[in-house]
Amino acid sequence: EGALLLSATGQEELCIENYKGILEYEDSFIRVQTKTCRIRITGVRLAIDYYTNEEMKITGSIDTIEYEN
């Protein structure tokens, strides 16, 4: 329960569930804090479509999804 869940639909849409906060937000990268790690998404024309307390949806041309300790 409460584990990080990433759902990618192709290369253009990413849903993140159970995150804690948005650390950085640019159109070329987004960094997100989760309970256990940080995630860095890089790409082109990245945008956060929406976010709630539980989930967010990122769209754009996603190149990488990296886990940072």
Short mmCIF file of the C-alpha atoms (twelve columns), coordinates in Angstrom:
data_MODEL
# 
_entry.id   MODEL 
# 
loop_
_atom_site.group_PDB 
_atom_site.id 
_atom_site.type_symbol 
_atom_site.label_atom_id 
_atom_site.label_alt_id 
_atom_site.label_comp_id 
_atom_site.label_asym_id 
_atom_site.label_seq_id 
_atom_site.Cartn_x 
_atom_site.Cartn_y 
_atom_site.Cartn_z 
_atom_site.pdbx_PDB_model_num 
ATOM 1  C CA . GLU A 1  0.000  0.000  0.000   1 
ATOM 2  C CA . GLY A 2  1.255  3.441  -0.893  1 
ATOM 3  C CA . ALA A 3  3.960  2.086  -3.205  1 
ATOM 4  C CA . LEU A 4  5.061  4.156  -6.160  1 
ATOM 5  C CA . LEU A 5  3.209  3.241  -9.357  1 
ATOM 6  C CA . LEU A 6  4.356  4.424  -12.781 1 
ATOM 7  C CA . SER A 7  2.159  3.821  -15.820 1 
ATOM 8  C CA . ALA A 8  3.597  4.772  -19.204 1 
ATOM 9  C CA . THR A 9  1.381  4.904  -22.267 1 
ATOM 10 C CA . GLY A 10 3.840  4.847  -25.134 1 
ATOM 11 C CA . GLN A 11 6.489  7.560  -25.010 1 
ATOM 12 C CA . GLU A 12 4.097  10.460 -24.640 1 
ATOM 13 C CA . GLU A 13 2.177  9.929  -21.404 1 
ATOM 14 C CA . LEU A 14 3.219  8.981  -17.866 1 
ATOM 15 C CA . CYS A 15 1.002  8.619  -14.812 1 
ATOM 16 C CA . ILE A 16 2.643  8.651  -11.379 1 
ATOM 17 C CA . GLU A 17 0.686  7.479  -8.340  1 
ATOM 18 C CA . ASN A 18 1.625  7.808  -4.670  1 
ATOM 19 C CA . TYR A 19 4.107  10.659 -5.024  1 
ATOM 20 C CA . LYS A 20 4.878  13.213 -2.320  1 
ATOM 21 C CA . GLY A 21 5.789  16.362 -4.217  1 
ATOM 22 C CA . ILE A 22 7.153  18.080 -7.311  1 
ATOM 23 C CA . LEU A 23 10.785 19.154 -6.794  1 
ATOM 24 C CA . GLU A 24 11.573 20.764 -10.160 1 
ATOM 25 C CA . TYR A 25 9.460  21.406 -13.228 1 
ATOM 26 C CA . GLU A 26 10.882 22.542 -16.562 1 
ATOM 27 C CA . ASP A 27 9.793  21.686 -20.102 1 
ATOM 28 C CA . SER A 28 12.880 19.450 -20.493 1 
ATOM 29 C CA . PHE A 29 12.833 17.673 -17.112 1 
ATOM 30 C CA . ILE A 30 10.604 17.064 -14.104 1 
ATOM 31 C CA . ARG A 31 11.813 15.786 -10.719 1 
ATOM 32 C CA . VAL A 32 9.326  14.167 -8.349  1 
ATOM 33 C CA . GLN A 33 9.769  13.104 -4.712  1 
ATOM 34 C CA . THR A 34 8.238  9.793  -3.672  1 
ATOM 35 C CA . LYS A 35 8.228  8.099  -0.283  1 
ATOM 36 C CA . THR A 36 11.359 6.079  -1.035  1 
ATOM 37 C CA . CYS A 37 13.244 7.889  -3.825  1 
ATOM 38 C CA . ARG A 38 13.238 10.679 -6.363  1 
ATOM 39 C CA . ILE A 39 12.315 10.263 -10.013 1 
ATOM 40 C CA . ARG A 40 13.680 12.386 -12.846 1 
ATOM 41 C CA . ILE A 41 11.813 12.430 -16.147 1 
ATOM 42 C CA . THR A 42 13.601 13.991 -19.121 1 
ATOM 43 C CA . GLY A 43 12.239 14.792 -22.544 1 
ATOM 44 C CA . VAL A 44 10.914 17.525 -24.802 1 
ATOM 45 C CA . ARG A 45 7.842  19.740 -24.241 1 
ATOM 46 C CA . LEU A 46 7.077  18.015 -20.940 1 
ATOM 47 C CA . ALA A 47 3.979  19.236 -19.147 1 
ATOM 48 C CA . ILE A 48 2.074  18.216 -16.057 1 
ATOM 49 C CA . ASP A 49 -1.464 17.784 -17.393 1 
ATOM 50 C CA . TYR A 50 -2.970 17.521 -13.937 1 
ATOM 51 C CA . TYR A 51 -2.088 16.480 -10.420 1 
ATOM 52 C CA . THR A 52 -4.002 15.551 -7.302  1 
ATOM 53 C CA . ASN A 53 -2.802 14.435 -3.875  1 
ATOM 54 C CA . GLU A 54 -2.523 10.875 -5.200  1 
ATOM 55 C CA . GLU A 55 -1.496 11.053 -8.840  1 
ATOM 56 C CA . MET A 56 -0.190 13.177 -11.665 1 
ATOM 57 C CA . LYS A 57 -0.130 12.890 -15.424 1 
ATOM 58 C CA . ILE A 58 2.871  14.040 -17.447 1 
ATOM 59 C CA . THR A 59 2.678  14.450 -21.215 1 
ATOM 60 C CA . GLY A 60 5.231  15.308 -23.885 1 
ATOM 61 C CA . SER A 61 8.009  13.402 -25.610 1 
ATOM 62 C CA . ILE A 62 9.502  11.370 -22.753 1 
ATOM 63 C CA . ASP A 63 13.123 10.255 -23.220 1 
ATOM 64 C CA . THR A 64 14.148 8.809  -19.845 1 
ATOM 65 C CA . ILE A 65 12.720 7.898  -16.451 1 
ATOM 66 C CA . GLU A 66 15.483 7.704  -13.814 1 
ATOM 67 C CA . TYR A 67 15.436 6.756  -10.158 1 
ATOM 68 C CA . GLU A 68 17.618 8.808  -7.799  1 
ATOM 69 C CA . ASN A 69 18.393 7.860  -4.204  1 
# 
